[in-house]
Amino acid sequence: MRAALKKFAACGYAGTSVQDIVDAAEVTKPTLYYYFPNKAGLYQALLDEAHDERLRLMQTAAARCAALPEKLAEVITALFGFLKGHRDWVRLAFSTAFAAPGEVPPEIRYLDKCMRNFEFMHSLIKQGLAQGVLNRRFASQELTLSIYGLINMYVMGQFFRPDDTLNRRTAERIVALFLEGAAGKRAVRLWKKRKS
């Protein structure tokens, strides 16, 4: 699986042949087919493992704290650690998400586990709304998309700005931006004045 992951992350699904994988893994095709029905099955197993590990890390991180801001900072820090330790998994997940139609086989089930992981974050946001920590003017789905979007932009940014530091401090800044917003008081007053 490690050899396949490296090949898929470097060359994409279509650019990686079964022969490439067995050569890199130093096994035979029958050995590969003993464990996986086909190339798509192996690819699916890698995607599943990446999403399962990501969810496990988020759940473990969130369980360490009671308050939403700390939970979010822990979760984001864990996701940054996941990126550092599993760049190929992250690349595989993003390349699958943004693949052109037909680039990956139609039997690849990508969205199921993406949505499951999103729903975990959504559950945290719902708790924050119930506790009065978050502004009820916004729907839980909107808020979840906002924080999840911020996290994913920082993670994707690592692929074109690898020198940016993603650590606990960065996670806390993302949480502050999410909870406090970017606008200063003057901008908020001007915005409200324009809306009325």
N, C-alpha and C positions, 0 to 999 in steps of 0.2 A: 504494500500500500504506500509506503514511503517513496519508493521509486516511481510509482504511478503519479503520486501527488506532485513530485518534482517535475515530471514530464508534462502533466496537465497544466500546472501553474506556469511553466515556461512556454509551452507551445499551444495551449488551448486544447479543447476536446478534439476538434477536427484535425488539428495539426499533430496529434499524438496517435500513433498506431499501436495495436496490441504488440507487434514485434518490438517497437521502441520500448515498451514497458517490460516485456520479458527479458530483453537484452539488458536493460538497466538493472533489473532485479536479479539477473542471473538465474532465471528459472525457465522452465519450458512452458509452452502454451497449454498443454494439458494440465499442468500444475495450476496455472492461473484459472483455467476453466473449472477446476475442481472446486475452487472457492467462490468464483463469481460466474454467473451465467454468460456474461459478455462484457465488453468494454463499458457499456452504459451502466451495468450493474456495479462495476468497480467504481465508476465515477459517482454514482449515487451513494455508495457506501462512504466515500470520502466526504461528500457534501453532508451526509447525515452525521458523520462523526464530528465534523467541524461545528455544525449547528448544535449538536447535543453538548459538546464541550463548552461552547459559548453560553448556553443556557445554564449548565451546571455552575459555571463560574459566576454568572449573574446572580443565581439563587443563593449561592454560598456567600457572596459579597453582601447582598441585601440583608441576609439573616444576621449579620454582625452588628446591625444598628437598628434603633427604633424609629428615629426621626427621618422624615423624607429627605431633607437635604444631605444628611450623612449617608443614607442608603444610596442616593443617586451618585454621590462622590465615590463611594465604595464600588458600585457597579461600573462606573466609567473607568476607574482605576484598574479594575479587573479586566475590562475590555482592552485597555491599553496594554496590559501585560499579555493578554492573549495575542494581540497583534505582534508584539515583540517576539514572542516565542513561536508563533505560527503564521508567519507572513505568507507562506504558500497556501495555507487554508483560506486566509482572508482574500488573497488574490483569486483563488478558485471561486469563492462565494460571489465576489463582485463581478468576475468575468461571466459567471453564469447568470447573474441578475441582469447584466447589461448586454447579454449575447444577442446578436441579430437573430431574427426568426430563422429556424432551421440550423443554426450553428451548433446547438446541442440537441440530442434526440428528444422527441416529444414525450417519451416515457419518463424523463427526468422530472422528479417531483421536488421542486425547489421551494415553491411558495408555502407549502404546508408548514415546514419547520421555521421559515422566516416569520410567518404569521404567529406561530406558537411563541417564538422569542419576543416578538412585538407585543403579544398579549401579556407576557410576563411584565414588561415595562408598563403596559396599560394598567395592569393591576396595581402597580405601585402608585401611579398617577391617580387612580380612583381612590386609593387610600388617602392620598394627600388632599384630594378634594373633600372627602368625608371628614377629615380632621380639620378642615378649614385652613390648611397651609397654602392651598392654591386658590387662585381667583376663580370663583364659580361663574364668572362671566363667560368663561371659555369651556367648551365641551372637553371631556376627558380625552377623546380621540384627537382633538386639535392639539392639546397639551402634549400628548404622547408623541404625536408626529413632530412637534417642535423639538423636544429633547432628544428623541431618537435621530432626527435629522441632524442636529448639532453634533451628536456623537459620531454619526457616520461620516459627516464632512471632515471631522478631525482625523478619523481613521483613514479615509480615502486620501486626505492630504499628505499622509506619510509616504505615499507612493510617488508623489512628485516633489515633496519637500521633506526628505528623510532626515534632515538635520533638526527639524522641529522637535522639541522635547515634549513627549507625552508622558506625564507622570501625575502624581496625586495633586500637585499644585494646579496643573492644567485642568484636571477633573474638577477641582473646587471652583476654578474660574468659570468653567462651563456651567456648573450648577448656579453660580451667582448670576451669570448672564441670563440663564433661564428663569430664575426666580425673581430677579430684580429688574430685568430688561436692560436695554442699552440706552434708552432715552434719559436725558437729564430732566430736571423739573421744568425748565423753561420750554423744552421741546414738548413735554406732555401738555403744558398749558396752551401752547400754540396749536397743538393737535386738537385739543378739546374745543378751543375757540373756533377753529375752522369747521369742526363737525356740527357745531350748534348754529 
